[in-house]
Amino acid sequence: MPGDGVRSVVTSAAGIRLHMRERGGTGTGSRPEALLLHGLASSCRIWDPVADRLSRAGMRSVALDQRGHGRSAKPSSGYGFDRITADALAVIRAAKLRAPIVVGHSWGANVALELAVRHRSAVRGAVLVDGGFLALRDRFDWPAARQALAPPQLAGMSLDAFLAGARTHLGSSLEITPEIIEVLRSLVRVDRSGRIRPRLSRANHLRILHALWEQDTIGLLERLRVPTLVLAVRSPAGVPDSAGFMRHKRLAAARVRSIGPPVNFAWIDGIHDVPLQRPRAVAGRILRFADATDARSPRRS
């Protein structure tokens, strides 16, 4: 694969093309490598600020546009965890990642969890960033989940209005830098008139959402045999919990902590998109986890 930041395309085991971005060269450094998985309706670009810091610390990473997202292929099927994890495994092999730490954010954490359970010999450990520990079925039946969590109708909106909305939504907690604008632009296609269409279609979004609703996260966490860090985002003190989301997280945190090794739980303060808001802190957690995991693991050729 080419060097830092160069985009590459591989073909998954299912015959679809997947897009990824690499940082940190050919993986000859002393630290374990990382596979970075984004969340639902996001893209690999959300990891850019974290990946740059990992690279400077000597850690090679590959960030994947998962199927249906970013610049990867967008088939109308294959959005269950069996196919999604097979895609990730194909990227590990194509990129010649050597038993990487798999790091997932939001839905990407649920993918990382499944990958670590289904293909534990392919990964050294897992970091689940604000995902992979909450069960949608604890809060919603499927019709309610579909209604509450369906994607917003963005198609046809102007790019300027889309970016203005993001500034309004994120501006109080995240500085909208040119780097953040590049991340936002990676989520949509822009036509000649400046109108946008999300790269993840509504139909595929709902297919993924249904797979998430069906997933037994706690059951999977109990089956883990590789070191795993659940890194959950905690809202700042004083922020209203009008939907009871933080209460739901705290209950889930207690269940995760009761599992014990190899699963560990920790809080990080911030917003859900903490890889963008606090990339230094997230990179630091990944590096410490990778170093501790590497110290406990036999060296792999």
C-alpha positions as CSV (number, residue, x, y, z in Angstrom):
1,M,0.0,0.0,0.0
2,P,1.3,3.5,-0.7
3,G,2.5,5.8,2.1
4,D,0.9,8.2,4.5
5,G,-2.5,9.6,3.6
6,V,-2.7,8.0,0.1
7,R,-6.1,6.5,-0.7
8,S,-6.2,2.9,-1.8
9,V,-8.9,0.5,-3.0
10,V,-9.1,-3.2,-2.3
11,T,-11.6,-5.8,-3.3
12,S,-13.4,-7.4,-0.4
13,A,-14.1,-11.2,-0.1
14,A,-17.6,-10.4,-1.5
15,G,-16.2,-8.8,-4.6
16,I,-17.0,-5.2,-3.7
17,R,-14.5,-2.4,-3.7
18,L,-13.5,-0.8,-0.4
19,H,-11.7,2.5,0.1
20,M,-9.2,3.1,2.9
21,R,-6.6,5.6,4.1
22,E,-3.3,4.7,5.7
23,R,-1.0,6.6,8.1
24,G,2.4,5.5,9.4
25,G,4.1,3.7,6.5
26,T,4.6,0.0,6.1
27,G,4.1,-1.2,9.7
28,T,7.7,-1.7,10.6
29,G,7.4,0.3,13.8
30,S,7.6,-1.2,17.3
31,R,4.0,-0.6,18.1
32,P,1.0,-2.7,17.1
33,E,-1.0,-1.5,14.1
34,A,-4.6,-0.3,14.1
35,L,-7.7,-0.8,12.0
36,L,-10.0,2.2,12.4
37,L,-13.7,1.8,11.8
38,H,-16.1,4.8,11.6
39,G,-19.7,5.0,12.7
40,L,-23.1,4.9,10.9
41,A,-23.4,7.5,8.1
42,S,-19.8,8.7,8.8
43,S,-16.6,8.0,6.8
44,C,-13.0,7.1,7.4
45,R,-12.1,10.8,7.4
46,I,-13.5,11.1,11.0
47,W,-10.3,9.3,12.1
48,D,-7.9,11.8,10.3
49,P,-7.0,13.8,13.5
50,V,-6.5,10.7,15.6
51,A,-4.6,8.8,12.9
52,D,-2.2,11.7,12.4
53,R,-1.3,11.5,16.1
54,L,-1.0,7.8,16.1
55,S,1.4,8.1,13.2
56,R,3.5,10.6,15.0
57,A,3.8,8.2,17.9
58,G,5.0,5.4,15.6
59,M,1.7,3.5,15.1
60,R,0.6,2.5,11.7
61,S,-3.2,2.7,11.1
62,V,-5.6,1.9,8.3
63,A,-9.0,3.7,8.3
64,L,-11.7,2.0,6.3
65,D,-14.7,3.5,4.5
66,Q,-17.2,0.6,5.3
67,R,-19.5,-0.6,2.6
68,G,-22.2,1.8,1.7
69,H,-20.1,4.7,3.1
70,G,-17.6,7.3,1.8
71,R,-15.9,6.2,-1.4
72,S,-16.5,2.5,-0.9
73,A,-19.0,0.5,-3.0
74,K,-22.7,0.8,-2.1
75,P,-24.4,-2.5,-2.8
76,S,-28.1,-3.0,-1.8
77,S,-27.3,-5.9,0.5
78,G,-24.7,-7.3,2.9
79,Y,-25.2,-4.9,5.8
80,G,-25.5,-7.6,8.5
81,F,-22.5,-8.1,10.7
82,D,-21.4,-11.3,8.9
83,R,-20.7,-9.4,5.7
84,I,-19.4,-6.2,7.4
85,T,-16.9,-8.1,9.5
86,A,-15.8,-10.1,6.4
87,D,-15.1,-6.8,4.7
88,A,-12.9,-5.7,7.6
89,L,-11.1,-9.0,7.6
90,A,-10.4,-8.6,3.9
91,V,-8.9,-5.2,4.5
92,I,-6.7,-6.6,7.3
93,R,-5.3,-9.1,4.9
94,A,-5.1,-6.8,1.9
95,A,-3.3,-4.1,3.9
96,K,-1.0,-6.7,5.5
97,L,-2.0,-5.6,9.0
98,R,-0.3,-7.8,11.6
99,A,-3.0,-8.7,14.1
100,P,-4.0,-5.1,14.6
101,I,-5.8,-3.4,17.4
102,V,-9.3,-2.8,15.9
103,V,-10.7,0.5,17.0
104,G,-14.4,1.4,16.3
105,H,-16.5,4.5,16.9
106,S,-20.2,4.3,17.4
107,W,-21.6,1.6,15.0
108,G,-17.9,1.0,14.1
109,A,-17.4,-0.2,17.7
110,N,-20.2,-2.7,17.2
111,V,-18.4,-3.9,14.1
112,A,-15.1,-4.1,16.0
113,L,-16.9,-6.1,18.7
114,E,-18.2,-8.6,16.2
115,L,-14.9,-8.8,14.5
116,A,-13.0,-9.6,17.7
117,V,-15.5,-12.3,18.6
118,R,-15.9,-13.9,15.2
119,H,-12.2,-13.6,14.1
120,R,-10.3,-13.3,17.3
121,S,-7.0,-14.7,15.8
122,A,-7.0,-11.8,13.3
123,V,-6.9,-9.0,16.0
124,R,-4.8,-8.3,19.0
125,G,-7.4,-6.3,20.9
126,A,-10.3,-4.0,20.5
127,V,-11.1,-0.4,21.5
128,L,-14.8,0.4,21.4
129,V,-15.3,4.2,21.4
130,D,-18.9,5.1,22.5
131,G,-20.4,2.1,21.0
132,G,-20.5,-1.7,21.2
133,F,-21.9,-1.8,24.7
134,L,-25.4,-0.4,24.4
135,A,-28.4,-2.6,23.3
136,L,-31.0,-0.8,21.2
137,R,-33.5,-3.4,22.1
138,D,-33.3,-2.3,25.8
139,R,-34.8,1.1,24.7
140,F,-36.9,0.5,21.6
141,D,-38.9,-2.1,19.8
142,W,-38.0,-2.1,16.1
143,P,-40.8,0.2,14.8
144,A,-39.9,2.7,17.5
145,A,-36.1,2.4,16.7
146,R,-36.8,2.9,13.0
147,Q,-38.8,6.0,13.6
148,A,-36.5,7.6,16.3
149,L,-33.2,6.8,14.6
150,A,-34.0,7.1,10.9
151,P,-31.6,9.5,9.1
152,P,-32.6,13.1,8.5
153,Q,-33.8,14.1,5.0
154,L,-30.7,15.9,3.6
155,A,-31.0,15.1,-0.1
156,G,-31.4,18.3,-2.1
157,M,-30.1,20.6,0.6
158,S,-27.4,23.0,-0.5
159,L,-23.9,22.3,0.7
160,D,-23.8,25.7,2.4
161,A,-27.0,25.0,4.3
162,F,-25.6,21.5,5.3
163,L,-22.3,23.0,6.6
164,A,-24.2,25.8,8.4
165,G,-26.4,23.3,10.1
166,A,-23.3,21.4,11.2
167,R,-21.8,24.6,12.6
168,T,-25.0,25.2,14.6
169,H,-25.1,21.7,15.9
170,L,-21.4,21.3,16.7
171,G,-20.2,24.8,17.1
172,S,-20.5,25.1,20.9
173,S,-18.5,21.9,21.5
174,L,-16.2,21.6,18.4
175,E,-14.3,24.2,16.5
176,I,-15.2,23.9,12.8
177,T,-11.8,24.0,11.2
178,P,-11.0,23.4,7.5
179,E,-10.1,19.8,8.6
180,I,-13.5,19.3,10.1
181,I,-15.2,20.7,7.0
182,E,-13.3,18.1,4.9
183,V,-14.7,15.4,7.2
184,L,-18.2,16.8,6.8
185,R,-17.9,17.0,3.0
186,S,-16.8,13.4,2.9
187,L,-20.3,12.4,4.1
188,V,-22.1,13.7,1.0
189,R,-21.9,14.0,-2.8
190,V,-22.3,17.5,-4.2
191,D,-23.8,18.0,-7.6
192,R,-23.0,20.8,-10.1
193,S,-25.7,23.1,-8.5
194,G,-24.2,22.7,-5.0
195,R,-26.9,20.4,-3.8
196,I,-26.0,17.4,-1.6
197,R,-27.0,13.7,-1.3
198,P,-25.7,11.6,1.6
199,R,-23.2,8.9,0.5
200,L,-25.0,6.4,2.7
201,S,-28.5,5.8,1.2
202,R,-31.5,5.9,3.4
203,A,-32.3,2.2,2.6
204,N,-28.8,1.0,3.5
205,H,-28.9,3.2,6.7
206,L,-32.0,1.4,7.8
207,R,-30.5,-2.0,7.0
208,I,-27.6,-1.3,9.2
209,L,-29.9,0.1,11.9
210,H,-31.9,-3.1,11.9
211,A,-28.7,-5.2,12.3
212,L,-27.7,-3.0,15.2
213,W,-31.1,-3.5,16.8
214,E,-30.8,-7.2,16.5
215,Q,-27.2,-7.4,18.0
216,D,-26.7,-8.8,21.5
217,T,-23.9,-6.6,22.6
218,I,-23.6,-7.9,26.2
219,G,-23.7,-11.5,25.0
220,L,-20.8,-10.7,22.6
221,L,-18.8,-8.8,25.2
222,E,-19.1,-11.9,27.4
223,R,-17.6,-14.0,24.6
224,L,-14.6,-11.9,24.1
225,R,-11.2,-13.5,24.5
226,V,-9.0,-10.6,23.4
227,P,-8.2,-7.5,25.5
228,T,-10.9,-5.0,25.0
229,L,-11.4,-1.4,26.2
230,V,-14.9,0.0,26.2
231,L,-14.4,3.8,26.1
232,A,-17.7,5.5,26.7
233,V,-18.3,9.2,26.3
234,R,-19.7,11.0,29.3
235,S,-21.5,14.3,28.9
236,P,-20.1,17.3,30.8
237,A,-21.7,18.1,34.1
238,G,-24.8,20.1,33.8
239,V,-25.8,19.0,30.3
240,P,-29.5,17.9,30.5
241,D,-30.2,14.2,30.0
242,S,-33.7,14.8,28.5
243,A,-33.9,11.5,26.7
244,G,-32.4,9.5,29.5
245,F,-29.4,8.5,27.3
246,M,-26.7,9.0,30.0
247,R,-28.8,7.0,32.5
248,H,-29.0,4.2,29.9
249,K,-25.2,4.4,29.4
250,R,-24.5,4.2,33.2
251,L,-26.7,1.1,33.5
252,A,-24.9,-0.5,30.6
253,A,-21.5,0.6,32.1
254,A,-22.4,-1.4,35.2
255,R,-23.2,-4.5,33.2
256,V,-19.9,-4.2,31.2
257,R,-17.8,-3.7,34.3
258,S,-19.4,-6.9,35.8
259,I,-18.0,-8.9,32.9
260,G,-14.4,-8.5,34.0
261,P,-11.2,-9.3,32.1
262,P,-10.4,-9.2,29.2
263,V,-13.0,-6.5,29.0
264,N,-12.3,-3.1,30.7
265,F,-14.5,0.0,30.9
266,A,-13.5,3.7,31.1
267,W,-15.2,7.0,30.6
268,I,-14.0,9.9,28.5
269,D,-15.6,13.3,28.8
270,G,-16.8,14.9,25.6
271,I,-19.4,14.6,22.8
272,H,-20.3,11.5,20.8
273,D,-17.9,12.6,18.0
274,V,-15.1,12.6,20.5
275,P,-12.5,11.5,17.8
276,L,-13.0,14.9,16.2
277,Q,-13.5,16.9,19.4
278,R,-10.6,15.4,21.5
279,P,-8.3,13.5,19.0
280,R,-5.2,13.9,21.3
281,A,-7.1,12.2,24.2
282,V,-8.5,9.5,22.0
283,A,-5.1,8.8,20.4
284,G,-3.5,8.7,23.9
285,R,-6.0,6.1,25.1
286,I,-5.4,3.9,22.0
287,L,-1.7,4.1,22.3
288,R,-1.7,3.2,26.0
289,F,-4.1,0.3,25.3
290,A,-1.9,-0.9,22.4
291,D,1.3,-0.7,24.5
292,A,-0.3,-2.6,27.4
293,T,-1.7,-5.2,25.1
294,D,1.6,-5.6,23.3
295,A,3.4,-6.1,26.6
296,R,1.0,-8.9,27.5
297,S,1.1,-10.6,24.1
298,P,3.7,-12.9,22.6
299,R,5.5,-11.3,19.7
300,R,4.1,-12.2,16.3
301,S,6.1,-12.6,13.2
